[in-house]
Structures are given as structure tokens and as C-alpha cells.
Amino acid sequence: MPRENNQMRLTVSPDDNDVGYVTLPAHPGPGVPGAVKRTIRLRTLLDYAGPDLNLDLDSEGNLIGVEFVG
């Protein structure tokens, strides 16, 4: 179930400014156990220049978040 505010949110890690996470509207919110059922590292799908991107999917295969690791 999507969060009530239904907005994307960017969070930068307080420990590492090169790590960020975009929470998409379909994400149930931080701290929800089991929200992410599968993570796909974009580099396993294609070769590109730039930061590592990890795509977080829910149990139905919906994209719910993206992690950037610079």
C-alpha cells in the first residue's frame, strides 16, 4: 500500500554523501519490514558509466525505490 503523501523523496545517507535513496510513491515507507522483496543491480542488466544504481521491487514486481551509490 502506498504512503499517504504519495510523493517521491530523496534521502542522502548521513554516513556517506555518495549514497542516496529515492523513495517512490508506491513505497510503503521506511522501516516497513519486508517491503523490498527483490533488489536488481542495474549493472547486471546493462553496461553504463556512472554511479551504481540498485532498483528495489516489491512483492508484485513494482519499482518502489532506487539507491544511488556514487
C-alpha positions as CSV (number, residue, x, y, z in Angstrom):
1,M,0.0,0.0,0.0
2,P,1.5,3.4,-1.0
3,R,2.3,6.1,1.6
4,E,-0.4,8.7,2.2
5,N,1.7,11.7,0.9
6,N,2.2,9.9,-2.4
7,Q,5.4,11.8,-3.3
8,M,8.9,10.9,-4.2
9,R,11.5,11.6,-1.5
10,L,15.3,11.8,-1.8
11,T,17.3,10.8,1.2
12,V,21.1,11.1,1.4
13,S,23.0,8.9,3.8
14,P,24.2,10.7,6.9
15,D,27.3,8.5,6.9
16,D,28.2,8.8,3.2
17,N,27.2,11.7,0.9
18,D,27.8,9.4,-2.1
19,V,24.8,7.3,-1.2
20,G,21.3,8.3,-1.8
21,Y,17.9,6.7,-2.0
22,V,14.8,7.8,-3.9
23,T,11.6,6.5,-2.3
24,L,8.9,6.3,-5.0
25,P,5.2,6.8,-4.3
26,A,4.4,3.1,-4.3
27,H,6.9,2.5,-1.4
28,P,5.1,1.8,1.9
29,G,7.6,3.9,3.8
30,P,10.9,3.5,5.7
31,G,11.0,0.8,8.3
32,V,8.3,-1.4,6.9
33,P,9.6,-4.9,7.3
34,G,9.7,-6.9,4.0
35,A,8.7,-4.0,1.8
36,V,11.6,-4.7,-0.6
37,K,11.3,-8.3,-2.0
38,R,14.0,-8.0,-4.7
39,T,16.9,-5.7,-5.5
40,I,18.3,-5.6,-9.0
41,R,21.7,-4.0,-9.6
42,L,21.4,-2.1,-12.9
43,R,24.9,-3.1,-13.9
44,T,23.7,-6.7,-14.2
45,L,21.3,-5.6,-16.9
46,L,23.4,-3.2,-18.9
47,D,26.9,-1.6,-19.1
48,Y,26.9,2.1,-18.5
49,A,29.1,4.9,-17.0
50,G,28.0,6.4,-13.7
51,P,27.1,5.5,-10.2
52,D,25.8,2.1,-9.2
53,L,22.0,2.0,-9.2
54,N,20.1,-0.6,-7.2
55,L,16.4,-1.0,-8.1
56,D,14.1,-2.1,-5.3
57,L,11.0,-4.0,-6.1
58,D,8.0,-5.1,-4.0
59,S,6.4,-8.5,-4.0
60,E,4.4,-7.7,-7.1
61,G,7.4,-6.5,-9.1
62,N,6.6,-2.8,-8.8
63,L,9.6,-0.4,-8.6
64,I,9.4,1.2,-5.1
65,G,12.8,2.7,-4.7
66,V,16.2,3.4,-6.3
67,E,19.5,3.5,-4.4
68,F,22.4,5.6,-5.9
69,V,26.0,4.6,-4.8
70,G,28.5,7.1,-6.2
